[in-house]
Amino acid sequence: MFNFFDEIKSKVNLDHNLLNDYNIINISGKLLYVEGHQGVTIITKEMVAFKIKKGRVVVEGQDIILNELTENTLLLQGKITKMEIF
């Protein structure tokens, strides 16, 4: 089965063990898909924060909706204007 993240990782010359913590895709500033989160800590219409293996991600924007949440994936929808990894 095709896996987008595995395909991208196979094209770069890096140790694949370094690329297994989390994956984030921002689609046109309107959708944010995340694999490997470890829990949502803040959720408002303007901000969502979640834990990752070695830190935290904060997403800011307008009218953000948590569209899907599973044990290790999440999908945010809205106008995404900023994303920071701490």
C-alpha positions as CSV (number, residue, x, y, z in Angstrom):
1,M,0.0,0.0,0.0
2,F,1.3,3.5,-0.9
3,N,2.2,5.7,2.1
4,F,3.0,9.3,1.2
5,F,5.3,9.9,4.2
6,D,7.3,6.7,3.5
7,E,7.7,7.7,-0.2
8,I,9.1,11.1,0.7
9,K,11.4,9.6,3.3
10,S,12.8,7.2,0.7
11,K,13.8,10.1,-1.5
12,V,16.0,11.9,1.0
13,N,19.4,10.8,2.1
14,L,18.9,10.9,5.9
15,D,18.8,8.3,8.6
16,H,15.2,7.1,8.5
17,N,15.2,6.7,12.3
18,L,15.5,10.5,12.6
19,L,12.3,10.9,10.6
20,N,9.9,8.8,12.7
21,D,8.8,11.1,15.5
22,Y,5.9,12.9,13.8
23,N,4.7,14.0,10.4
24,I,2.8,17.2,9.5
25,I,1.3,18.3,6.2
26,N,-0.2,21.7,5.7
27,I,-2.5,21.8,2.7
28,S,-3.0,25.3,1.3
29,G,-3.2,26.8,4.8
30,K,-6.7,25.3,5.2
31,L,-6.0,21.7,6.4
32,L,-3.4,20.4,8.7
33,Y,-2.9,16.6,9.0
34,V,-0.7,15.3,11.8
35,E,0.6,11.8,12.5
36,G,2.4,11.1,15.7
37,H,0.8,13.5,18.1
38,Q,0.7,12.6,21.8
39,G,-2.3,14.5,22.9
40,V,-4.1,17.8,22.4
41,T,-3.4,20.4,25.2
42,I,-5.3,23.5,24.0
43,I,-8.1,23.9,21.5
44,T,-9.9,27.1,20.7
45,K,-11.2,28.6,17.4
46,E,-7.9,30.6,17.1
47,M,-5.3,28.1,18.5
48,V,-4.7,24.3,18.8
49,A,-1.6,23.0,20.7
50,F,-0.6,19.4,20.9
51,K,2.3,17.3,22.2
52,I,4.8,15.5,20.1
53,K,7.6,13.1,21.1
54,K,10.2,15.8,21.8
55,G,8.1,18.9,22.2
56,R,5.0,20.8,21.4
57,V,3.3,22.2,18.3
58,V,1.2,25.3,18.4
59,V,-1.1,26.1,15.4
60,E,-2.7,29.5,15.1
61,G,-5.4,30.8,12.8
62,Q,-9.1,31.6,12.4
63,D,-12.1,29.3,12.7
64,I,-10.0,26.3,13.5
65,I,-12.0,23.1,13.8
66,L,-10.6,19.7,15.1
67,N,-12.1,17.7,12.2
68,E,-10.7,14.3,13.2
69,L,-8.8,13.0,16.2
70,T,-7.5,9.4,16.7
71,E,-4.9,8.0,19.0
72,N,-2.0,9.3,17.0
73,T,-3.5,11.4,14.1
74,L,-5.4,14.6,13.9
75,L,-6.9,16.8,11.2
76,L,-7.4,20.5,11.6
77,Q,-9.6,22.6,9.3
78,G,-9.7,26.4,9.1
79,K,-7.5,29.3,8.1
80,I,-4.1,28.3,9.4
81,T,-1.8,31.3,9.6
82,K,1.1,30.1,11.8
83,M,2.6,26.9,13.1
84,E,5.5,26.7,15.6
85,I,7.3,23.7,17.0
86,F,8.9,24.0,20.4
